[in-house]
Amino acid sequence: MNDLPAAAGADAGALLAALPDPVAWLGPDGAWTVNAAAAARLDRLDAGQDWQALFSDDSVARLRRAVQDAQAGQTTRVTVKIVDTAAPGLVTVAPSGGGVLLHLHVARDPLEVALELMDGLHLGLTVQSPDSRILMVNGAAPDILGLSAGQLTGRDSLDPRWQAIHPDGRPFPGDTHPSRVALRTGQVVRDVPMGIFHPPSETWRWLQVTAIPRLVAGTNEAKQVTTVFADVTDRYVLQREMQRSEQRFRSLVEATSQIVWDAHPDGHFPPPQPGWEAFTGQTPGEYGGAGWLDAVHPDDRPSTLRDWRRAVQTEQHYLTEHRLRRADGTYVPMQARAVAVRDENGAIREWVGIHTDMSAVRDAQQALIDLNADLERRVQERTLALADLTRFSTLLLTAAGEGIFGLNPDGVTTFANPAAARMLGYSVERMIGASQHDLVHHHHADGRPYELRECPIHQTLQDGQTRRVEQDVMWHAQGHAVPVAYVVTPTHDENGQPSGAVVMVQDITERERAQEQLRELIENLERSNQDLEQFAYVASHDLQEPLRTIGSYTELLARRYQGQLDPRADQYLHYMQDAVMRMRSLIQDLLGFARVGRHDTLLERVPLDDLLRAAAQNVRGTLDDGGGTLDWRTPHAVLGQPSLLIQLITNLISNGLKFRAQDRPAHVQVTSHLEGEFVRVTVQDNGIGIAPEYHARVFDIFQRLHRREQYAGNGMGLAICRKIVEFHGGRIWLESAPAQGSTFHLTLPVAPSQ
Ligand code: ADP
């Protein structure tokens, strides 16, 4: 191989030899010379010196024409195809030194260039087929992904070894990988963050992934996808770290609510003061110089200024407290501190200060003070209440009419009130400390010894149950029994443990005596009542016979001698007959009265309507004679003896018709209402009425308010009514006023429903 310098001149020869591009020179003699780069290529092709071997045939033909042009002094450029790489090249063909110089510039494969560039930038790249298998990777990819090119090729986009995750830690499923998405959608997917586990280093790496699909021309269908990814771990970690520390800082600032500031040595407050601005909302124009004082509560300004001036003058620490106006206008209690920062000569360079929010401390302090005050108040209240209670209990114990004993669990008296002592004839001192049972409760009323185990007080001490004893005796110091009733209540100590019992004893001597008297009284009454009834019965019964005789003879006398004696005798006869008649009715009524409830009477269900119908029948004569009207609305049924009840209702109705007012026709109305277990029957008339002072008396036997000449009757009707009602367990009373009519009310037991 010839050296170029020989032909191209010393300088040019050296230059051409060093040129990386292949160069060939055709001398005037027709001999070819090539430089080192060209020789290296020809060597590779094993083509000796024949430069034409570098190019395809059609390229050679074009080059020959260009050489001819160059020999004619013209420079041309020819695009050629280089055989070993199939890459295009550009050959510059130029006249040079009497010969022709051919300079080959090889254009490089853009993909190769791109890959090289990406390797240099440490960007990973993969090319994947439509089924997302990796066809090719660049040099940086294995390093970033931690798997070799061999391991990667043929794999799916996401290897399980990477355990891909999102930034928030959620798993990153394979089908959401950007390259798969790009293949599926035909769209570019940019900058997707993805964390992967890097197997060789066993660390987590953060990638930023962009996938660019290559589409089948004119469609949206991807035939390949190129995925580019950068390892952003450092940036990511840093970012996270920054975020975290920023958060930490922010929460620290928020938590402490502190304002940090600085001031000139002379005490001036220069902008910028970001902390101050943020807290107070003051602008630099407002707080600069001494304007900051405006943010301090007016009342606190003098002390603040005094403290600050003193600090600046004496160069000592600044410490003060004041209320500082927050941006929202509220005043916050603050503690302000500042220290002087000195230069190497000891002169003050600046003041650095800090404001600390004291509200939390204040609140806590106040809460503590409040709590203490509250506690104190409650203790006082409790003490007062206790004192009250003690005083009250003592009073109660002393004043109580009942005897009160306190017993310990063994039945020993621990206290006794004066009433107890009085009742049993001992002194309080004698009772306290003694066994209560042995001292006052040792025998029953009949003289039997009282065994401890049958003593109710002792039983309460054992089982803690309250007991009430209505009748018992306790023994007086002088040896006689005191009839008593008592209640035994168990007591407990503050831990809820049984601590004995309290016995409240009542002396029932008086009560017993009164009860005894009452019993006697009732017995006497019952006896005399019975005697009376017996007498009424016997009397009326026995009177009937002589009356019948008198009646018969009077009638005989009248029939035989009427009109034969003088007129006066006739009148006497008439009086006698009248008296006999009255006497008869009187005796009958008396007998009826005495008979009520005398015999065992069977009670039955009686519908009031039936009663009313029967009673109406009884007063029919009066009604037919135009003596008045009667109506009733009585839908209930009562439990009773029908004939007595008919008599009762008949009496009331006939009274209503009899005692009519002169100026109006009599009208009687009977109604009934249900009142619990009873039916209330009301008989109302529009008659002459009864003055209130007679309301009770009219029910007495023989009680009448009118002379017989005015209104007939013997004063037995209402007495019988009351007896019948009371026999049925009911009540009878009346409402009335003179000339207002009368209303009689009575109650009878309701009949059980059928
Ligand atoms: P009497 O046989 O006189 O009717 P009663 O015992 O039935 O006896 O009544 C007693 C008295 O009560 C009557 O004399 C009358 O003065 C008064 N009295 C009873 N019922 C009525 C009534 N409905 N209106 C006004 N007075 C009455």
Residues whose N, C-alpha, C, O or C-beta is under 5 A from the ligand:
A	BS01	ADP	N655 G656 F659 G687 G689 I690 V698 Q703 R704 L705 H706 A712 G713 N714 G715 M716 G717 L718 A719 S742
